[in-house]
Every structure is written in structure tokens, then in C-alpha cells.
Amino acid sequence: VSLLKNFRSTDSIIEAARDLIQYNSGHRLEKRMEHGKSYHEGERGDIYQLAFQTRVEEVEFIARKIKELSGCKYLESVDDENGDKFYRGLDWCDFAILVRTNATARDFIDIFEREGIPFTARGTAGLFERHDIHFLQLVFNYFSDSEIWTREGNISCSIADLKTYYEQNINKRRWRKIKSTLIELKKEIDKGNRFYPQHIYQQILHAMGVEEDLFNEGQLYDFGRFSQLILDFETVNEWVSKNRLKSFVYFLNGYASSRIDIGGLDDPTRLNTVTIQSIHKAKGLEYPVVFIPDLATGRFPSRRRNHKPDIYLTNIELSRFTSRDLGERRLFYVGVTRSEKFLFLTMAQDIYPRPPRPSVYFNEYTHDILLVDNVPDPTKRKHIKPDPKTILEIIPTTFTDLQYFLKCPYDYLLRKLMGFSPTIDLSFGYGLQIHNLLNRIHTESQHVVPDENEVDKLTEDEFFLRYTRGQIFDNMKNKAKSIIKNYIKSFKGDFPLKLETEKPFEFVLQDALISGQIDLITKINPETNELSDVNLIDFKTEKKEGRRERSPVNRLQLRLYAIAAGKALGLNPVETNIHYLSDNIRFDVDISEKKLSEAKKTINNAVQGIKRRKFVKKPGTHCEKCDFTLICSKKN
Ligand code: SF4
């Protein structure tokens, strides 16, 4: 494969881009990009270049085009061997709006919200521009009796202010339910007792209708990003009461809302939303449909392209830090070549008091099939059911993540892609502490069975729960001691046979790179020096379910470990065990060839489900213990 060949875009996109970049020649020998094996033919109506009278017309055109092309039959791939063609209908994730500066992104938020187009605005300007997220900011200010300061004056956050904002910008009908929830929550917070911010947050979302599926994937993703902000706060504030909440609100008002960049996923196409992002961050990404708006003089190329940084330094050549014409044109080139087929270059003439002209790139980027009038698409296109594209590359994952997917794909979506954090409660970190203590005991015992005093001392020194204090903490510590002592009493044999504890592994299984760590590996036969025949043991702090161990997920985990031990660690697992510490019982797991091959199939199905975005809700008895029960309708 030649690195200079572009395998994404149609010949028309590439030919026009090649001509454009010629304008940079003379300064630097440009690489000549050729169009390689593209699946798509360029057709009239694929590329438009339009100057609108107003910004409103420009963004309305873009919203309309997205809807028009949604479901457009699109050639996804061709089988190299037999030439079979695979089609799908374009879905939200196939559209990208690439902006020169993040400020331009703001202009799309209102219309996309109004038109119900799911979107993700990456970068600093995105999150708090969304009305739902700004409303949440107001709510937390209300809880802590604070106001938002702005240059234009303070924004007060009384319940009446919240009502006005909510009804004007979000939903006219749900206010009564939200109001009663907010008043109840505030009453609790005002008592000055400890509370759990994620739990409060989920109750607000519940009242806003998240569990009724009133929000699209883009909105959910931004709610997940807000949950991450709460997690950032919880991580350094173990004990949250009303006083402490004020510092969270200062963090939101003074920093997060203006500066923080929590763009989340490296590859935004993993969500089924329209992406709005800066061209700078689009390198390496590709979309069937790309819009580059705001192509007006002064905007792109930027009027500041020759401005040096506003600092006084005599010993540094500051012009190095300017983008200049060459850099701006290269940036535009990056933008247009993100498109696989459809490309819309637009501008508006009412953005300054004096109407700007179209960018110089309007003249430089030309092609026979390019249309410069806002005429209907001259090519007849077939429409089928929209279907998001499949992620093609190998996905890195862990058994824990796959376990979430197997339990309920929607849980996986909320947790792993949207970034929702579960509520932190008193027992948070307890299981990890027990695992750490067992690891230390095994490591320090040097194959000799430790006595009870050693367990007491180690637990006193090491046991730590970040979010728990007082009597509850002492109870949990004592419970940990007794669990470990019972284990040592009943399973002394583990100590002389120990080979490894917390052994990490990483290996490729079909389309996934799976990593994890095995709690304990012991030799099978102490008499021989055969080190590769081993027993794999996984410790569980949860109680076993029912009279016998029936959890298929736990058995799957041990089978995966058996595969990993063979593939990644060069071991020969002869036995595998699940050890329930609270009951101090150990169960053998069948790792016959047949069972291992079934396990591979199950894991591969889960990986394919993730790659194909099959995030359906899978309700069952596990919903009772689900971290997201307040924000899930439990219906598909
Ligand atoms: S409540 Fe049930 S259906 Fe909903 S995410 Fe949790 S496990 Fe899945």
C-alpha cells in the first residue's frame, strides 16, 4: 500500500484537493496525492459551494441536507475476492461539520436541538452550549444558593428562574415533575447531611425524562460528560454536603463551562450522532458527508493567520507560531479530504456589518461536478433504512467491559461510550481492597502460610476506603480481616503452590485486543518442576447466587483466562476455580476444548455487538442492582 494513496475519497474530491494544494507550491514540494481504490463514483450533486445571504439560511440548509441524505443508499465495502458489494443507509454518524474555530459550532446547536438531529459538539465550546447542560448548571447553582457570574451580569438561579429557562428552551410540559423533584432534593441538601452527587444527578435526569427515552444519543452523551465532571469532583471530595457543593458549582461556573475540553471518545463515529468539531481535530477521521461552513473572508483563512503571539520576546522568531496562508490552506485541504463522497462548502454574508466575500478557497477548490447554485440534487439517489457503519478495526477491551455488554448492552453504552459514572456509595472500593490485601499476603508470605497476627497487622496498615469513615469503616475492615483469615485457614495449600498473583495479560482474540489480570496462578504438582501446568483462581467478593454456582458470566471469565493463559502467558491451565470469599467456597470450572470454543464464540459475539453498535436494553432481574436504573426505561 502506497502511503500517498487516499483510499477514502472519490476521485472528484481528490482531484479538486490536488488542484487546491498546488497554490501552496513554490514554497514547498507538495506530495501529490492520487486517488487509490475508491468504492465511490463522483456524481453531480456530491459537491456544493454555496454563499447564503444569512447565517440562519446557511445552518438551515445544512440541517436540511443532513435529513435529506439520511438513509441514502451508500456503498460500504466491496469484497476483494468476489466483488460482492455491501450497502447501507447513511446514518447520523456519517455526517461531520468541520469548523475552523469552535465558536462557529455554537450556531448549529439551536437548530439541531429544534430539528431533533442528534449531535456531539466536541471541544471547549460544545458541552455547556447545550440547553440541557446549561440547565443542569443552573440546577446545581440553585442547590447551593449560588449565582452564575458573567460579564453581562449575574444569572440568578431561583426555582422561578429555572422554570423560565426550562420552559423556554427545553420542554414546555414537564416542569411540574421536575419542580417537585428539585424542591425535594434541595430540602435534603439543605439539611447539611452527606449526599451522593451522582445519585442526585440521576434523580434530576429521571425527572427530566431520560428514562422515558426523551433524549437522543447526542444528548445522552453530553449527560454522560456531565457525569464525568461530577466524578472529577467526587474523586477529590470524598464527603459531599451542601458546603462542599459550592466548590463544585464554582468549578462548573468558573472553569468547566468555558475551558474544559472533555471531548470524550477519540473516534466520535463510535456514537451514532452528527459530529461538530474543529478541522484541527479531524485528522485521520473520515466521513461520507462533510460540511465546511463559515468559508468567508477573514474567517477561513483566518484573518489572524499572520498575527504573532501577544508576548514580547526578542530571542525567539515568533512568526513561527503563525499559521500563515500555507498553513491555512493545508488545514482546508485536511478538511475537504475528510469527505468520502459528499462535500458542502458554505458561507453567510451577514456575519459582519460589512458583508464578507466568499473565501479564496471557493475559487481554488473547483471541479466539473461541483455545483455553485442551491439547486436540488440532480442525481437520483435510493434511500434505505439508516444503519450506522461498523467499526472495522480491532477494539481494545477487558473482560469487565465485555461483562457489562453481556449483562446488558445498554448498560455498556451508558457506562463505556456515554461515560456515565455509577453512584459512589459507602462500600465503594471494598472489593478492590480485599484483592489488594490478598495479593500482598501472597507476595509477602514467600510460600509460607501466614498467621492471624500478620493478617491483622497488614489489614490495619493497608485497609482504606476513600468514601467511608467511623463505625461503618471499622465494620468493613473487620469483615475483611475475617474473610482473609477464613481463606487462609481453608486453603493453606495455595501458599506453597503459588506461581503468580495479579498476573496481567493481553492478547488478540479475533476482532478484540483483550487485557486483564488473573488473581492467582498456582502450580498443579509441587513434586515436579513442571511450571506450565497450572490452576487459575479468580476471587469474588460478592456472595454466590443460589445453592450452586450458576453464574455463566463468572464461568465465561475463567474460560477466557484459560485461553489467555495459553495464548499470552505460555501456560497450560489444567484447572480453573471461582472462589467466593464471603462464603469461602471454591467451584471448579470446566475448561474442556468444547467449552473453550463456546466461550470464544460468546466473546466474539459480544465484540461484534459492540462493533455493530447493537446496544439494546436487556431487562431482567439484574436491573434491580443496575447502576443506571433511574435513567433507563428498562424497555427496548
Ligand atoms: S436497568 Fe436493566 S435494561 Fe436498563 S441498563 Fe440497567 S440492566 Fe440494562
Residues whose N, C-alpha, C, O or C-beta is under 5 A from the ligand:
A	BS01	SF4	C408 Y410 D411 K617 K618 P619 H622 C623 C626 F628 T629 C632 K634
